[in-house]
């Protein structure tokens, strides 16, 4: 259970603020210079990848029944797949827009 709590804390401190900042339109200068397009799609992809951490950790930390834990893990896997797909599409789109 320590690993779930550690992972949840780590991803809450890294992916959540960076994803929220990109969705709000705040991008660091280094990232903004590499992206010709809007950085918001990358923020949404980061937030969908962040959603995997609480969906995996919280049922285990609350000692939920195995069926609920399995359902949350399945939803987290779908969210991870969606986030990775959206990240790939967003970076490909940014690459096509760049001069």
Secondary structure as the mmCIF struct_conf table of DSSP 4:
data_model
#
loop_
_struct_conf.conf_type_id
_struct_conf.id
_struct_conf.beg_label_comp_id
_struct_conf.beg_label_asym_id
_struct_conf.beg_label_seq_id
_struct_conf.end_label_comp_id
_struct_conf.end_label_asym_id
_struct_conf.end_label_seq_id
HELX_RH_AL_P HELX_RH_AL_P1 UNK A 2 UNK A 24
TURN_TY1_P TURN_TY1_P1 UNK A 25 UNK A 25
HELX_RH_AL_P HELX_RH_AL_P2 UNK A 29 UNK A 34
BEND BEND1 UNK A 36 UNK A 37
BEND BEND2 UNK A 39 UNK A 39
HELX_RH_AL_P HELX_RH_AL_P3 UNK A 40 UNK A 61
TURN_TY1_P TURN_TY1_P2 UNK A 62 UNK A 63
HELX_RH_AL_P HELX_RH_AL_P4 UNK A 66 UNK A 97
#
